Amino acid sequence: MKKIGMILLSLFCVLSLASCGKTIEKEIQEVNVSSNSLYVKKVDNLDDDFVLGMDSSQVISLENSGVKYYNFDGSEQDVFKTLAQNGINCIRVRVWNDPYDANGNGYGGGNCDINTAIEIGKRATKYGMKLNVDFHYSDFWADPAKQMVPKAWKNLDYEEEMPKALYEYTKDSLKKLKNEGIEVGMVQVGNETNGYMCGTKVWAYICSLMSNGSKAVREVFPNALVAVHFANPEKVTNYSDYASKLKYYNVDYDVFGSSYYPYWHGTLENLSTVLNGIAEKYNKKMMVLETSYAFTSEDYDFSGNTISDGGAFDKFYPFTIQGQANSVRNVVDTVKNNVKNGCGVFYWEGTWIGVGYSSWEENSALWEKYGSGWASSYAKEYDPNDAGKYYGGCAVDNQAFFDKNGKPLESLKVFGLMKKGNELTPVIDSTEDITLIKAFTDEVEFPSTVNAIYTDDSKKALSVSWKTIYKVNDDTSLTKVLDTVDDAAKAYLKTNGVAKYKVVGEASGFETVCYISMVEFNYVDDYSFESGEMGKWQINAIKNSNELYIENKATDSLTGNYHYHFWAEGTNNVEFELFQEIEDLPTGNYKFAISIMGGDAGDTDIYAFVKINGEIIAKAKGDITSYGNWNTMKIDKFSYTSGDKIEVGIYVKCSGSGNGAWGQIDDALLNYIVEK
């Protein structure tokens, strides 16, 4: 064991605990990280009490599946020791009540019950790191879309029985950790509870449950921080609403925590604005409790990843080791220096890699036996609509800090380098992806330059040479169609129908990519709202919806980054027409389509329409089902005579339910029909 005189890991001082229960001998490591290749700009004011955390909930199941972890010297080593040596000072572990079926088969996702937390907690404590215990209060994954009540609590009432059960469960679980000598520094009373927790959407019940969880924490670990956790900071009004509900119901907590995934959750500037609003008004500590970023677009375990090239998301950094490090560094800098009371950042599942690389069949056997995939088939009894259909392996192996063989990536060192900085001479790291949308009537030209992205995240234009064209299939696989990019290739793109292509080129020795979507000529101006302005679009707000505007959010868009967004609190407050008058339209036959998705709609009356001289001459019914499920309303054919006034658009009326009706509208397509 190292001498106590060696430098203690960066632990957050406010969480210090008196020793109790069993004593765990600590191997305290000195954080002395260096790198000859990783550029890290110094984060100012980064003191020892700032939490640099890692969610490593999956580790036990991975090791049981045969995964081994190594240090930078290539020697096999406890992964928690490696994390500690590289600047991580707190480990986060999720806890599910009972992630097993009646026969003892685990649901997957690490089968993370309190026993798993104890095993991980011992190893974290051994290497000088504290534990953040993340109670989901569910038997499996809890997130904004799913907050299922534990099996044992499903018949309990929310007034008295369930709060009592939650209190006793939390207290009993924490006592088990305390009795093992595990240093608990933080406890989350819920996970991404966006107005939904433990099967209820009633705020009075949610807050009662949180309060009882907090009460248990105060009794067992009085010096630990109590955290609440929400997601989607890009929906700027939601967080203030959540915080006001917590205040109204007098929930006792210390930390207001947010998830922040750059792909989906907007800019860091928006994140800091939203969190500062909470900190200023309620004087709470602020944390990012989940973040991550991809170091590659590759998948290694035959199970597919949530993030890969060409997706509908914001790609603020290249998918490289340096891009991953820059993302983490900038999140930490934002929370520390641009958020009042900002006190920490947790990276989500940075140790979750695949269990094998021979075949899906071999991996599946391990996922099923040890729970090392995101879900096993046994989860069907508890979560039939998601895990029961889509169970499988790891969807985030390309966002870990270890390669597929368990060797640490250079980006892991960012945690140990941020305090002092490692500002090497910037070099080119990658090139920026290009996206084009072209109609068949347009001239197809590819850019002559592309932005090089340097290790310090700066950009500079480089000449590019385009070489190969692939067609992107519906399942996102690629089929090579052309080996050259010349005039004949451009003609090919214009004459082979609606399709998406990936064009690969080279700039200064680096591969560069242009995604091009070929579409029919569309007479709707700014059909996908990509200007960010209303322009020729008009809105007839029949009811007073809370939100009617063009929103910039790639993950909620059918095409591009923008869409038209609506939301109204309460019932019967959504009714509007969104339309555009089309000018100089030639005589002929046309088709019109427009798409919508959303949720909490209740009873609806939704249709696409074509009006000529003020009268609806064609319509197509639509509906809202759930997030991500786009409904495209198609008017297959109508006739138009030049000189008549024509308007195309969508009518939306929703009674609303739950948190209020909401939705997104995108891709208004008015196309000429060529008669054959």
N, C-alpha and C positions, 0 to 999 in steps of 0.2 A: 504494500500500500504506500502511496506517495506521502511525503511529509506534509503536515498541515500547513507548513510555511509556504507551500506553492500557491500560486494565485488561484483564488476561488472563481469558478465560472460566474458569468454575469447572471446573477439571480435577482429577482425583483424584491427589493428590501422590504417593501410594505407587506410582503406575504410571509415574513419569518415566523416560524412556529416554535413553541417550546417542544423539546423532545418528549415523546410519549410512546407507549407500546413497545414493540420489539425494536432493537437497535440494528440498523443496517450499516455495516462498515462501508464508508464511501471511498471510491477511487477518484479523488479530485484531480482533474486534469487542467493543465495550463493551456489557455487559448493563445496559441502563437502561430497563426495561419499566415502562409505566404503563397504567392502565385506568380509565375513568370508569364502567364498568358491572359489571366482574367482581369479585365478593366473594371475597377470599382471606384466610383466617385465617393468621397467621404460624406457621411451623413453627419451634419453638425449636431452638437448637443446630445449625442447618443450616449446616455449615461447607463450605469450598471443596473438600474431598476427597470429599464425598458425590456419588455418581454419579447424575446426572439424565439418563437415557439414552433413546434412541429407536431402535427397530428400523425401518429404512427400506429393507429389502431389495428392495422392488418398484419403486423409483424409476426405474431405468434402463429397464425394460420399459415403464413407463407413459409416460415421455418419448418413447420410440421409437414409441409408439402415438399420439402427438400431444398428450399432456397437458402443460399449462403451469402453472407455479406462480408465485404473486405474493407481494409483501410487503404489509404493512398499509396502505401508501400507494397500493396498486393498481398498482404497477409490476412487470413481470415480473422475477423474481429467482431465482437458484439456491436451491432449496428448502433446501439444507444451510446456506446463509448465513442464511436466515430462522430455521431451527432454532437456530443458534448465537446469533443476536441475541436470542432469547427464552429463553435459559437452558439449552439442551441442551448437555451437555459430552461426551457419548460416543454414537457411532453403532454400533448392532448390525446385523450382516449375517449371514444364514444362508449356509452353503456346502454344496452338494451335490456329490458326486464327479463324476457324469456325467449331468446331467438332459436327455439327448438320445437320440433313437433312432438307428438305424444310418444314417439319411439326414440326420442333423443337425437334425431337427425337435425343438424344445424341448418339455419336458413341461408348462411353464407355471409359475405361482407365481414369476415373475421369472426363470426359467431360471438360478437362482443358483449358478453355479460359481465357482471361484476368480478367474476373469477379471472377473466382476461385482463380487466383493469388492474387487478392486484398483481398479476404476473408482470405486466408492463410497468406498473408503478414501482415495483421493487427494483427493476433494472434502471429506471430513470433516477430513482433516489440514490442508487449505488454510484452513479456517475455525476452526482451533484445537481441533478435537475429536479424541479418540482413537477407536480402533476396537475393538469387541468382535467377535471372529471366532467364529461359532457353527457349529462342525462338526457336521452331522447324522450323518455317516458312513453316508449312504444316497444314492441317486440322486434321491430325491424326499422328500416330507414325512415327518418322523419325529416321532412323538408317542406317548402311552401305548399307543395301540391298534396303531400301525404302526411297526415298526423293521426295515425290509427291508434285506437285505444288498446292497451295491452290485453291479452286474452283473459287474464285473471281479474281484470277490472271492468269487463264489458257490461256487466249487469249492475254496476254500482251507480248510484245517483250522484250528480255533480254538486249537490248542495252540501252534503256532509260526508258521505261514504268515500267518494273518490279522493277528495282532499286529504282525508285521514289516511287512506291507503298510500297515497303518494308521499306524505310526510313520513310514515313508518318505513316505507321502502327506501327512501332517501337516507334516513337516519341509520337504518340497519346497514346499508351499503357503505356509507362513510365510516361507520364504526369498524367494519371489516378492514378497510384501508388503514385506518388509524392503528388498529391492533397489529398490523404488519409493519408498523414503523414507516409507512409511506408518507412523504411530505406533500400534502395537498395544498396547493397555493391558490387554486381557483376551482369553482364549481359552477357549471352552467345549468340553469333550471329550464331546460328546453333547448331545442335545436331548430333554428330557422322558423320560428313560430310566428309567421306573418298572419296574425289574426286567426290562428288555427292551432290547436294543441290538444293532444290526447283525445281526439275525436269530437271536440266541440269548437264552434266558432263564436260562442257567446263570451264576450270579454269579461263579464263578471266572473264566470267560471274559470276562464284562462288565468286571470289574475289571482283568483283564490288558490289555484293549483301552484302557481309560481310562488306565492307567499308561503305556502306550506313547505315547498321545497327549500326556500330561503331560511325558514325557521329551523329546519333540520340542519342546514349548513352551519348556522350561527351556534347551534348547540354542540356540534361535534368538532368543527374546525372554526372557532370564533375569529381567527385572524385571516382566514381565507376570503378571497374576493368572491362575491356572488355576481354572476353575469347573466344577462338576458341576451338573446341572439336572434337577429332578424336578417333578412336577405332582400335583394333588389333595391339598393340605394338609388338606382336610376329613376325610380318612381318617387319623385322628390316629396310628394305630400304624405306618403305612407308613414315614413319614420316619425314625423311630428305627431301623426295620429296615434301611432303605437305608444310613443313616450307620454302623450297626454292621458291615454287610457291607464298606463302604469301609475301615473301620478294620481289620477282620480280614484283608483282603487287602492292606493297607498301600498304598492308593492315595494318591499325592502330589497334593494339591490345596489351594487357598487358600479358595475360596468355595463354600459350599453354597447353591445358588440354587433358588428355587421359582417356579412360575407362580402367579398369583393373579388370577383373573377373578371379580369379585364375584357374577356371575350364578350361578356353579356351585361356588365353592370356599369357601363358608361365611363366617363373620364375620371381621373384622379381629382381634377378641379371640382367636379360635381360631388364626388365622395367627400372631400374636405368641407364643402359648403353645407352639405346635409348633416354631417356629423357635428360640425361647429354649431349648427342651429340647436341641436340637442344639448351639447355641452354648455352653451351659453345660458340656456333657459333652465336646465335642470341640474347643472353642475355635477354631472356624472363623469367617471372615467370613460374613455372611448377606446375601442379596440377593433381591429380587423381580425375576426376569429377564423376566417377561412380565406385563403387566396392560393392561386397556383398559376403556372404557365408552362407551356410545352417547350421542350428542348429539341424535339424532332416531330415530324409528321408521321413517322413510321409506327406501325403496330407490330408487336412482337409475339403476342400470345394467341392469335387466331380468334380474338373475341371482339375486335373493333374498338375504336376510341371515340370519346365524346368530341374530341378536337382533332382535326386533321386538315390538310390543305383544301382550299376551295369551298369552305363552309360559309354559312350565313352568320358571320360574327365579326367583331372588330379585332383586327390583328395589329395591335399597337407596336409589337416587337417581332423580329423574325423568330422562327422556331429553331433556335440555336441555343447552345449552352450559354453564350453571352447574352442572348435575348432573354433567357430565363432569369439570369442573374440581374439584368437591368430591371426587369419587371419587379422582382422582389425588392431590390434596393430602392426603387422609386415609391413603392407602397410604404415601406418603412419610413422613408424621408417625409412622405406626406403625412402619415399618422403622427410622427414625432414633431415635425416643424410647422405643419400647416393645420393641425387639428388641436384645439384646446383640450387639455387633459388627455392627450393621446398617450397611451401607455403600453401598447404592444401590438404585435402582428403574429398570427399563426399561419404557417404554410400547411395546406391540406394534403395529407397522405403522401409526403415526399419520399417515403420508403416503400410504397406499393409498386412492385414490379411483377412481371409475369412469373408463373411457376414452371414453365417449360417451353421449349421451342421446337419440339419434334412434330406434334400433331394436335389438332383440336381434341381428338378422342382421348389422348393421354392426359391432356390438361383437364378435360372435363371430369375425368375420374378423380383427380385431385381436388378440383373445385367442390365436387359433391361430397367427398370424404372429409375434407378439412375446412371447408368454408372459405377457401382462399380466392374465390371469384366474388363478383359483386352480389350474386345471388345464386342459390342452388335451386334445384327443382322442388325441394321440400318446402320452399317458401310459398308455394302455391296455395297452401291451406290458409295462410295469413294475408297474402297479397296476390290474389289471383289475377288481377288485371294488369299488373306490371311485372313483378318478379316471376309470377307464375307463367308468363308468356315469353319473357325475354331474358331469363336467367343465363348466366355465363360468367366469363372471366373478368379480367381487369380492363377497365375503360380509360385508365389514366396512367398506364405504364410509361407513356411518352411525356408525362409531367413529373416524374419522380426525379430525385437527385442521385439516382444510381442507375447504371446501365443494366441491360438485360441479364448480365452475369453477376450482378450484385456489387460491382465496383463503383466507388463514388465518382460522380462527375465533378469537374473543376468548379461548376457553379455552386456546389455546396459550400465552397469557401466564402461565398459572399457574406454569410452571417458573421464570420470572424473578421472580415476585412472592412466592413462598413464603418466601424468606429474610427479607424486610422486612414482608410482609403488606400487604393492601389492604382493610382492614375498613371498607367503606362501610356506610351505613345499610341494613339488610336490607329487601328488598321481596319481594313474592310472585313466585315463579318458576314454580310449577306447582301442580297439585293431585294428591293421592294417589289412585291407582286403588283401587277397591273390588271385592271378589270375594264372591259369594254362591252357595250351593248350596241349592236348594229342591226338595222333593218336590211332586208334584201335589196332595197332600193338605194342604200347608202354605199359610198365608196369605202372599201375596207383597206385601211392603212394601219400598220403597226408602228408604235412609237420608235423613234430612232435612238432615244436615250432612256435610261432607267436609273432610278436612284440607288446608289450604293449606300448601305447602312453600315456605319463604322461602329467599332466596339464601344465608343462613348455615346452612341445613339445619334450622332450627327449624320447628315446625309449630303451626298454630292452626286451630280448627274454623270453617268458614264455612257459611252456609245455601246449599243447592243446589236448583236447579230442573231436573228431568229432562224431556227434550224428545223424543228420537228413539230408536227401538229398531231394531237391526240383528240379523239372524241371522248367526252365524259359521258359514260353510260348512266342509266337511271340508278344503278346501284353504286355509283361513284367510281367504278372501275374504269380503266382507260383502254381505248383501242387505237393503235397507231393508224392514221389515215394517210399522212403525207410525210415524206422525208425532206421536203424542201418547202421554203416559204418564198414563193415568187408570184408572178401575176396569175399563173394557172392555179395556184393554191388559193388565192383570193377569190377567183371565179368559182372554185369548188365550194367555198364557204357560202357564197351567195346563192348557190343553186341546189343545195342539198338539204333544204328544209330547216325547220326550227330545231336547234341543237345548241349544245354548249361544248366548247373546245378548250383544251389546254395547249398553249403554244409555248414551247421551250426554246430558250436561246442562251447566249453566253455573253457576259460582259466582264472584261478584265479577268478572265479565268473563272468567273463565278456563274453558276447556272441561274438563269432568271426566267420568270414565268409570266405569261399573259393569259388570263382567262377571257374568252370572248363568247358572248351569247348572241346567236343569230336569231332574229325575231321577224315576224311580218311587219310591214309598214303600219304604223299606228297613228291614226288621226287625232288621238287624244294628246293634248299638250301636257308634258310633264306627267306621263301616265303613272309613274311609280313614285311621284312626290320627291324626286331626288334633288330638286332645287332647294328644298327646305322652305319654300314660300308658297302661298296659295296661288299666286299667278292668275291663271284663267279659271281655277277652281272656285266654286261658290258653295256656301253652306246656308241652308235654310233651317235654323235651329227652332223647331216647333216647340220643344220642351227645353227647360233650363238645365241641361247637363252640366256637371261640374267641369268636365274637360272635353274640349273639342279642338284639336290642333294637330299639326304635322309633327311627328315625333321622329327623332334620330336614334334608331336602335336596330342594328342589323339583325339581331337574333329574333326580333319580333316582326321582321319584314319578309315578304314573299320574294321580293327582288330588291337588291341594293341595300341601302342603309336606312331609308326613310319609309314612312307609311302615314296614313291618317289615323289618329287615335281618338277614341271616345271612352268616357267613363262617367257614371252618375251614381252618387250615393243614394241609398234608399230605393224605393220602388217607383215605377211609372215616371221616371225622369229622363228616359232616353227616347227621343223621337226627333229625327232630322232627315233632311235630304242633302246629299253631297253630289254635286253635278257640275257639268261643264258644257257650255254652248260651243258647238263645233262650227267654225267658219270656213267658207270656201270649199265645201264638200262636193265633189262631183256627183252627178246622177249615177245611180247604180244600186246593186244589192250589197248589203253589209252584214256583219255579225258583230256582236258586242258581248264582252265578258268583264266581270269585275269580281274580286275575291275578298272574303272576310273571314276572320277567326276571332275568337274571344271566349268569354265565360260568364258564369253567374247571370245568364240572360233571362231566365224565367220564360214566360210566354213571349213569343216573338212574331213580328210581321216584318219580314225582310225580303226585298226583291231588287234586282237590277231592272232598270227601265230605259226606254227610249221614248222621248217626247218629240212630236213633230207639230209645230205651230201650237204648242201648249197642251196638247192632248197625248196621253200615253197610248202608243200604238203597239208596244210590245213590252213584255216583262218576263222575268225568270225568278222564281222563288228561291230563297236561300235560308240558311239557318246558322246559328252559332252552337257549337258543341263544347269544345274544350281547347285549352292552350295548344297551339301548334297544329291544330287540325283545320286547315284552310278549306273553305267551301267556295268553289268557283261557280258563280251563276252565269249561264251562257244563253244568250239570245242568238239562235243559230242563223236566222235569216230575216231581214226586213228590207223593204225598198225605200229609197229616198230620191226625191227630185230636187235638183239644184235650185236654190233660191228660197226653199222652205227653211224655217227656223228649226234647228234640231238641237236637242239637249240629251245627253246620256249621263247616267249616274246610278246612285243607289239610295233606296229608302230604307231606314232602319228604325224599328220601334221595338223596345224591349221592356217588359214589366219589371225585370230585375229580381235577383234573389241573392241571399248570402251577403257578400260585401258590396253588392251593387253591380249592375251590368257593365261590362267593359268589352272593348274589342279593337281590332286593327283592320284597316281597309287598304288594299294595295292592288296594283296591276290592273288598271282600267284599259281595256284593249278594244279599239274600234278598227276593224280590218275590212278591206274591200274583198268581196268574194269574186274570184276569177272563175267565170263559167267555163266548164270544159265541154 
